[in-house]
Structure formats: C-alpha cells, structure tokens
Amino acid sequence: MSATSTLTTRPAAPTDAAALSELAAETFPLACPPHTTAEAIAAFVAEHFTVQRFEEYLADPSRSLVVTEDVDGRLVGYTMLIAGEPRDADAAAAVAARPAIELSKFYTRRAAHGTGVAGPLMAATLDAAAQTGAATVWLGVNEQNARAIRFYEKHGFAKVGRKHFVVGGRIEDDWVLARPLP
Ligand SMILES: CC(C)(COP(=O)(O)OP(=O)(O)OC[C@H]1O[C@@H](n2cnc3c(N)ncnc32)[C@H](O)[C@@H]1OP(=O)(O)O)[C@@H](O)C(=O)NCCC(=O)NCCS
C-alpha cells in the first residue's frame, strides 16, 4: 500500500462507478461480524454495490461520495454521505440535531488499515458533510466492529443510540454514533 503522501483524496466522479463497485465488493465483508455468511454478503453486494447502483448513487443529488486513490489511480478507500431525514426510525430518534447527514459508507482496503489512509478521508468527508449545511453527521456501526468504533470516536463521534441492520435476513445490532459539524 502506498504511503499517504502519494495518495489523493477527492470527490468521486461519475467515471468512478466501476472502480467503486469493485472496491465496495472487496471491502464490505471487512465490516461484517464473523457469523455473516458468504451467501448473505454476496446477496448484499449484488443488491447494493453493482456498477449501476454506483452510477445511481453518483447521480443522486442527496449523496456525496469521496474517494482516496493511489498514484496509479487505484481506489483504496471511499465514503458515501446521504443528506436528509434519517430513514431509520431508531436513528431518527437518537440523532438530536437537524439538518442531519448520514455517513452511510466508510471503507478502506484491508492493506490500508492502520496506515493513516483513513484520517485524510475522514477529514475530506467531514468537509463535504459540512458544505451541505448539515448540523450533524451520524452513522450506524456494528456493535462488534471495535476497530471502526474506535476510529469514529477518535474523530469526534459519540454513541447516541442503537439501531438494527439486516444482512442475509439476520438482524444485527448497531450503535448509532453522531458528531456535530462546524
Ligand atoms: C474503519 C476504517 C476505515 C478505519 O481505518 P483504520 O486505518 O483502521 O483506522 P485507524 O488505524 O486510524 O484507527 C483505528 C483505531 O482502532 C484501533 N483498533 C484496531 N483494532 C482494534 C480492535 N480490535 N479493538 C479496538 N480498537 C482497535 C487502532 O489501534 C486505532 O486506534 P488508535 O489510533 O488509538 O491506536 C477501516 O478499519 C476499515 O475500512 N474497516 C473495514 C470497513 C469498516 O468496518 N467500515 C466501517 C463500517 S461502519
């Protein structure tokens, strides 16, 4: 994995859809609890992470995607924000401030974990969130994902509630974390 000085973090472009689809499929399993089956992961990826879905995400004015790429133009991480009222009722109740924006996706390749890649990606994503005029950014994270929870708390997020997340028909427990925006 490249040193962070050779990486570029930028807003995603429509031409990134195929690369984002590949990156999302590779990194989604990294956030799943160990009991999540390969079938459940494959079904989730097929529903949410196709090239066409990313083309739709990139064209959606309520969504902002940020990517980090290496010197060869290979994506190593991405985030996706979704502006608007939280669609999840538990999250809507847990997140106090409005307008709110969801940090729906935050993924880096496994080889990038612990290398400092995620910090600049978080900074750029918080900037993008603030530019929408949102007062708070929130997210859901699996309660077993200790590494991500620590990462988010390091970047100013705090636990504000709980919600559920369904993968493969199984209900998973998430923390809801939120952070004020400047
Ligand atoms: C979440 C993610 C982007 C964070 O990037 P990262 O490079 O791992 O982040 P950092 O190394 O800066 O921070 C991770 C922190 O967790 C700590 N940590 C690592 N493993 C841990 C564990 N098992 N339990 C608790 N903390 C842990 C690290 O020591 C570090 O804290 P520190 O800086 O105080 O030492 C990255 O791990 C990732 O893509 N994970 C897979 C996808 C995912 O889970 N996304 C979140 C979905 S909600």
The ligand as a Tripos MOL2 file, in Angstrom:
@<TRIPOS>MOLECULE
LIG
   48    50     1     0     0
SMALL
NO_CHARGES

@<TRIPOS>ATOM
      1 C1        -12.9670    1.8180    9.6740 C.3       1 LIG1
      2 C2        -11.6860    2.0780    8.9360 C.3       1 LIG1
      3 C3        -11.9310    2.9900    7.7350 C.3       1 LIG1
      4 C4        -10.7170    2.7810    9.8820 C.3       1 LIG1
      5 O1         -9.4670    2.8930    9.2600 O.3       1 LIG1
      6 P1         -8.1450    2.4270   10.0580 P.3       1 LIG1
      7 O2         -6.9820    2.6800    9.1770 O.co2     1 LIG1
      8 O3         -8.3610    1.0470   10.5260 O.co2     1 LIG1
      9 O4         -8.1860    3.4650   11.2650 O.3       1 LIG1
     10 P2         -7.0540    3.8480   12.3130 P.3       1 LIG1
     11 O5         -5.9320    2.8580   12.2730 O.co2     1 LIG1
     12 O6         -6.7560    5.2900   12.1280 O.co2     1 LIG1
     13 O7         -7.8580    3.7280   13.6790 O.3       1 LIG1
     14 C5         -8.2860    2.5010   14.1730 C.3       1 LIG1
     15 C6         -8.1570    2.5030   15.6790 C.3       1 LIG1
     16 O8         -8.7270    1.2910   16.1930 O.3       1 LIG1
     17 C7         -7.7650    0.6370   16.9880 C.3       1 LIG1
     18 N1         -8.0280   -0.7730   16.8720 N.ar      1 LIG1
     19 C8         -7.5630   -1.6530   15.9770 C.ar      1 LIG1
     20 N2         -8.0990   -2.8660   16.1990 N.ar      1 LIG1
     21 C9         -8.9250   -2.7290   17.2560 C.ar      1 LIG1
     22 C10        -9.7600   -3.6170   17.9730 C.ar      1 LIG1
     23 N3         -9.8580   -4.9140   17.6220 N.pl3     1 LIG1
     24 N4        -10.4530   -3.1540   19.0260 N.ar      1 LIG1
     25 C11       -10.3840   -1.8550   19.3730 C.ar      1 LIG1
     26 N5         -9.6110   -0.9420   18.7260 N.ar      1 LIG1
     27 C12        -8.8880   -1.4050   17.6860 C.ar      1 LIG1
     28 C13        -6.4330    1.0690   16.4340 C.3       1 LIG1
     29 O9         -5.3980    0.8850   17.3820 O.3       1 LIG1
     30 C14        -6.7260    2.5350   16.1670 C.3       1 LIG1
     31 O10        -6.7700    3.3010   17.3310 O.3       1 LIG1
     32 P3         -5.5090    4.2130   17.7690 P.3       1 LIG1
     33 O11        -5.2420    5.1500   16.6290 O.co2     1 LIG1
     34 O12        -5.9720    4.8900   19.0150 O.co2     1 LIG1
     35 O13        -4.3490    3.2620   18.0060 O.co2     1 LIG1
     36 C15       -11.0400    0.7550    8.4200 C.3       1 LIG1
     37 O14       -10.6190   -0.0370    9.5240 O.3       1 LIG1
     38 C16       -11.9650   -0.0590    7.5590 C.2       1 LIG1
     39 O15       -12.1410    0.2110    6.3710 O.2       1 LIG1
     40 N6        -12.5550   -1.1180    8.1550 N.am      1 LIG1
     41 C17       -13.3800   -2.0640    7.3890 C.3       1 LIG1
     42 C18       -14.6880   -1.4450    6.9790 C.3       1 LIG1
     43 C19       -15.4570   -0.9200    8.1560 C.2       1 LIG1
     44 O16       -15.5590   -1.5600    9.1930 O.2       1 LIG1
     45 N7        -16.0370    0.2680    7.9460 N.am      1 LIG1
     46 C20       -16.8890    0.8740    8.9130 C.3       1 LIG1
     47 C21       -18.2810    0.4740    8.6670 C.3       1 LIG1
     48 S1        -19.4020    1.3120    9.7690 S.3       1 LIG1
@<TRIPOS>BOND
     1     1     2 1
     2     2     3 1
     3     2     4 1
     4     2    36 1
     5     4     5 1
     6     5     6 1
     7     6     7 2
     8     6     8 1
     9     6     9 1
    10     9    10 1
    11    10    11 2
    12    10    12 1
    13    10    13 1
    14    13    14 1
    15    14    15 1
    16    15    16 1
    17    15    30 1
    18    16    17 1
    19    17    18 1
    20    17    28 1
    21    18    19 ar
    22    18    27 ar
    23    19    20 ar
    24    20    21 ar
    25    21    22 ar
    26    21    27 ar
    27    22    23 1
    28    22    24 ar
    29    24    25 ar
    30    25    26 ar
    31    26    27 ar
    32    28    29 1
    33    28    30 1
    34    30    31 1
    35    31    32 1
    36    32    33 2
    37    32    34 1
    38    32    35 1
    39    36    37 1
    40    36    38 1
    41    38    39 2
    42    38    40 1
    43    40    41 1
    44    41    42 1
    45    42    43 1
    46    43    44 2
    47    43    45 1
    48    45    46 1
    49    46    47 1
    50    47    48 1
@<TRIPOS>SUBSTRUCTURE
     1 LIG1         1 GROUP 0 **** ****
